[in-house]
Amino acid sequence: HNICHKRALYMVNKASSSIKTKVHTKLSESAINRHPSRILTLDLHADMPYYNWNGTDQTAGWPEARIQPAGAPRLLGWNVPPEELVHIPEHWLVYPEPNPALHYLLALLYILFTFVALLGNGLVIWIFCAAKSLRTPSNMFVVNLAICDFMMMLKTPIFIYNSFHTGFALGNLGCQIFSFIGSLSGIGASITNAAIAYDRYSTIARPLDGKLSRGQVMMLIVLIWMYTIPWALMPSMGVWGRFVPEGFLTSCTFDYITDSDEIRYFVGTIFTFSYAIPMTLIIYFYSQIVGHVVNHEKALREQAKKMNVESLRSGQNKDQASAEVRIAKVCSIYLLKTGYERYRSSSCPSSIYRNRYTLHVVSQVALTICFLFVAAWTPYGVMSLIGAFGNKSLLTPGVTMIPACCCKAVACLDPYVYAISHPRYRLELQKRMPWLELQEKPPASDTTSTTTEAVPASS
C-alpha cells in the first residue's frame, strides 16, 4: 500500500529490520511528476506510526514517501526524530539541507545582533529609569519599546543553539518558546511605535493641551500589552493558528504556509491588526509632523521678511543681537498669554531658531522611524501574505530567513534612534560612564537669551 510517512529514510536507517523488502513500483501520477527519479513505495508493518498521512496518493510525492538514492543531497529535517517531525509543515521538507557553513554564519550574525541589542536597549532601560530628569511621560514609551526589543533578543539563544546543531535541535518546546517571545515582543514593539508617533504628533500639533500625563501614558502602555498578549497566546494554546518551524527549521513563527482556510483567516487578521493598523497610524502621525515642520519653515520665512532680516539663525552682529534681545523680552511677555504661538511661530529670533532646529530634528527622526518600521516588518508581512494567499513556491528556506534578520537588525537600531541621539540621555550616560568620553555639554537653558542682558532705555 502507498504511504505518506514523514521520515521514511529515518526509519530505513533506524529500524530497517522492521521494513519489508517488497517495493512497489506502481505510483500515482502526481508522485511521479513531483519526484520522477526518487519515489519509492514501501510495505511497512502495521504497528509503525504514520505522521500527517491522509491515506491518499496525493501526498505520495512528498519526502515522507521517498527513499533517497545513495549520494543524493539530504533534505531539510533529515535529522529530526519522528515525534518532532509532525510539527514541521510539509512545505519545508522538499528542500535540500543547506550548507552547515550557512547555519554557522547565521548563528554568528545573531550573536552580534544579540550583543548590540541587549547592550543598547539595556542601557536605555537603565538610564531612563535611573535618571530623574529622563523620567518623563513621553520617555515611558521609549522605555517600553526598549523592553520589547530587549525581550525580542532573549529568544535568540534558541536560534543560535539550533543553528550550531544544523536543524530543529530543541524541538517543538523550543519552537513554542521562541515564537511566543517573538510574537509578544514584535507586536508590542509595533504598537508602541504607533503610540510614540501619536505622542509626538500630539505634543507638536497641540503644545498646550496635547502633552500626555503620566497617568495617561501608563494607561496606554497597559492597553498596548492587553492588545498584544492575545495574539501570542492564541497560537501557543492552539485556540487559533499555531506556531511552527520555518526556513532552515532553526527559527519559528506563526503558521502561514499550511493550505487551510483557518490559517488564511488567521494570517489575514494578524496582518491587519499587528502590521497594517500600526503602519497606518505611524505614517499618518509622522506625515502630520512633517507637515507642521513645512508650515513652520514657511512661517519663519514670512517672519524674516517682516523683520527685514536675511536670516533668523544665530551669528548676527552685536547690534542685531541686542535688538533681538529687546524684541525677545517684549514678546516673552506676549508669549505667556499666547502659549500656542510660543511653539508654532513667534517674533523672537532666538526662539525661532531653537524651534526651527528642534522641529528639523523631529522631522528627521520621524522619517527615520518610518523607514525602520517599513524595513523591519514589511518583508515579514509580505512573506506571510504570499504563504497564505499566494505562490508558496516563492518562499524557499533561504528567502524566509531574510525578514527575521531585518527584525533583529531594527531591534539593534531602535535604541540609537530613540534614545542615544537624545542629548540629555548622552549627558546622563556620560555622568555614569565617564570613561566613554562622550564630551556631551549640558543643553543651554531656554530662557538664557532673554535674561542675560538688560533692555536698553528706549530712545
Rosetta blueprint (number, residue, H / E / L):
1 H L
2 N L
3 I L
4 C L
5 H L
6 K L
7 R L
8 A H
9 L H
10 Y H
11 M H
12 V H
13 N H
14 K H
15 A L
16 S H
17 S H
18 S H
19 I E
20 K E
21 T E
22 K E
23 V E
24 H E
25 T L
26 K L
27 L L
28 S L
29 E H
30 S H
31 A H
32 I H
33 N H
34 R H
35 H L
36 P L
37 S L
38 R L
39 I E
40 L L
41 T E
42 L E
43 D E
44 L E
45 H L
46 A L
47 D L
48 M L
49 P L
50 Y L
51 Y L
52 N L
53 W L
54 N L
55 G L
56 T L
57 D H
58 Q H
59 T H
60 A L
61 G L
62 W L
63 P H
64 E H
65 A H
66 R E
67 I L
68 Q L
69 P L
70 A L
71 G L
72 A L
73 P L
74 R L
75 L E
76 L L
77 G L
78 W L
79 N L
80 V L
81 P L
82 P H
83 E H
84 E H
85 L H
86 V L
87 H L
88 I L
89 P L
90 E H
91 H H
92 W H
93 L H
94 V H
95 Y L
96 P E
97 E L
98 P L
99 N L
100 P H
101 A H
102 L H
103 H H
104 Y H
105 L H
106 L H
107 A H
108 L H
109 L H
110 Y H
111 I H
112 L H
113 F H
114 T H
115 F H
116 V H
117 A H
118 L H
119 L H
120 G H
121 N H
122 G H
123 L H
124 V H
125 I H
126 W H
127 I H
128 F H
129 C H
130 A H
131 A L
132 K H
133 S H
134 L H
135 R L
136 T L
137 P H
138 S H
139 N H
140 M H
141 F H
142 V H
143 V H
144 N H
145 L H
146 A H
147 I H
148 C H
149 D H
150 F H
151 M H
152 M H
153 M H
154 L L
155 K L
156 T H
157 P H
158 I H
159 F H
160 I H
161 Y H
162 N H
163 S H
164 F H
165 H L
166 T L
167 G L
168 F L
169 A L
170 L L
171 G H
172 N H
173 L H
174 G H
175 C H
176 Q H
177 I H
178 F H
179 S H
180 F H
181 I H
182 G H
183 S H
184 L H
185 S H
186 G H
187 I H
188 G H
189 A H
190 S H
191 I H
192 T H
193 N H
194 A H
195 A H
196 I H
197 A H
198 Y H
199 D H
200 R H
201 Y H
202 S H
203 T H
204 I H
205 A H
206 R L
207 P L
208 L L
209 D L
210 G L
211 K L
212 L L
213 S L
214 R H
215 G H
216 Q H
217 V H
218 M H
219 M H
220 L H
221 I H
222 V H
223 L H
224 I H
225 W H
226 M H
227 Y H
228 T H
229 I H
230 P H
231 W H
232 A H
233 L H
234 M H
235 P H
236 S H
237 M H
238 G L
239 V L
240 W L
241 G L
242 R L
243 F E
244 V E
245 P E
246 E E
247 G L
248 F L
249 L L
250 T L
251 S E
252 C E
253 T E
254 F E
255 D L
256 Y L
257 I L
258 T L
259 D L
260 S L
261 D H
262 E H
263 I H
264 R H
265 Y H
266 F H
267 V H
268 G H
269 T H
270 I H
271 F H
272 T H
273 F H
274 S H
275 Y H
276 A H
277 I H
278 P H
279 M H
280 T H
281 L H
282 I H
283 I H
284 Y H
285 F H
286 Y H
287 S H
288 Q H
289 I H
290 V H
291 G H
292 H H
293 V H
294 V H
295 N H
296 H H
297 E H
298 K H
299 A H
300 L H
301 R H
302 E H
303 Q H
304 A H
305 K H
306 K H
307 M L
308 N L
309 V L
310 E L
311 S L
312 L L
313 R L
314 S L
315 G L
316 Q L
317 N L
318 K H
319 D H
320 Q H
321 A H
322 S H
323 A H
324 E H
325 V H
326 R H
327 I H
328 A H
329 K H
330 V H
331 C H
332 S H
333 I H
334 Y H
335 L H
336 L H
337 K H
338 T L
339 G H
340 Y H
341 E H
342 R H
343 Y H
344 R H
345 S L
346 S L
347 S L
348 C L
349 P H
350 S H
351 S H
352 I H
353 Y H
354 R H
355 N H
356 R H
357 Y H
358 T H
359 L H
360 H H
361 V H
362 V H
363 S H
364 Q H
365 V H
366 A H
367 L H
368 T H
369 I H
370 C H
371 F H
372 L H
373 F H
374 V H
375 A H
376 A H
377 W H
378 T H
379 P H
380 Y H
381 G H
382 V H
383 M H
384 S H
385 L H
386 I H
387 G H
388 A H
389 F H
390 G L
391 N L
392 K H
393 S H
394 L H
395 L L
396 T L
397 P H
398 G H
399 V H
400 T H
401 M H
402 I H
403 P H
404 A H
405 C H
406 C H
407 C H
408 K H
409 A H
410 V H
411 A H
412 C H
413 L H
414 D H
415 P H
416 Y H
417 V H
418 Y H
419 A H
420 I H
421 S L
422 H L
423 P H
424 R H
425 Y H
426 R H
427 L H
428 E H
429 L H
430 Q H
431 K H
432 R H
433 M L
434 P H
435 W H
436 L H
437 E L
438 L L
439 Q L
440 E L
441 K L
442 P L
443 P L
444 A L
445 S L
446 D L
447 T L
448 T H
449 S H
450 T H
451 T L
452 T L
453 E L
454 A L
455 V L
456 P L
457 A L
458 S L
459 S L
